[in-house]
Amino acid sequence: MHLDEELVQRLLHGELDRPAETSVRDHLVSCDDCRARVAEAEREEAEVLRLLRHLDHPAPRVNPEEIV
């Protein structure tokens, strides 16, 4: 068994039930390829979140009197 993209993402987001998560984590102990795949997915997600923080900022305060 190797982890597909769906399993990797579900693992990262805590979406696996306990038996599935246990099975996946047991597999990761012995599979370098899947550990590398999970690590890469973690790095990619961290980078996306970092980039989104640069885009996501509070809306500017608007004074209604200035608009009128």
N, C-alpha and C positions, 0 to 999 in steps of 0.2 A: 504494500500500500504506500502510495506517495500522496502528499497533500495537493489537491487542486486549488485553484485561485479562490474558489468559494469557501473551502475549509479554512484557508489561511485568513481570509477576511472575517469569517465568522468567529474564529479563534481570537483575533485581535480585538473584536468588538464585544466579546463575551456573550455570543449568541448560541453557543453550543450547550446542549444539556450535559449534565455531569458525566454520564457514561461516554459520550462522544468526546468530550474534552479530555477525559482520562486517557482514552485510546489515542487521541492525537498527541498528547504530551508524552505518552509512553513511546510513540513512534519517533518523536523528535529527539529522544535520548539517544537513539541509535542511527539516525539518518542525518548525515551532514548536509545533504542536498536540501532537504526540507527545512532544516534549521536555518540554512542560508536564505532560503526563500522567505521564511517568516521574518528574519532579520532585515532583509531588503524591503519587505512590505512595511515594516515598522519605520524604517528610515524614510521611505517614500511618503508615508502618512504624516510623519513629523514635519517633513518639508512642505507638504501641502498646507498643513495647519499653520505653519510659520508664515507662509505666503498669504494665506487668508487673513491673518491678523494684521498684515500691512494694508489690506484692502478694507477691512471692516473697522469703521470708526464711527463715533457718534455723529448724528446729524448736527449741523451747525445750529446754534440758537438763532431764532428769528424773532425780531421785535415786530409785532403786528402793526404798531404805530408807524414804523418806518415804511412798511409796505403800503399802508393807506396813504 
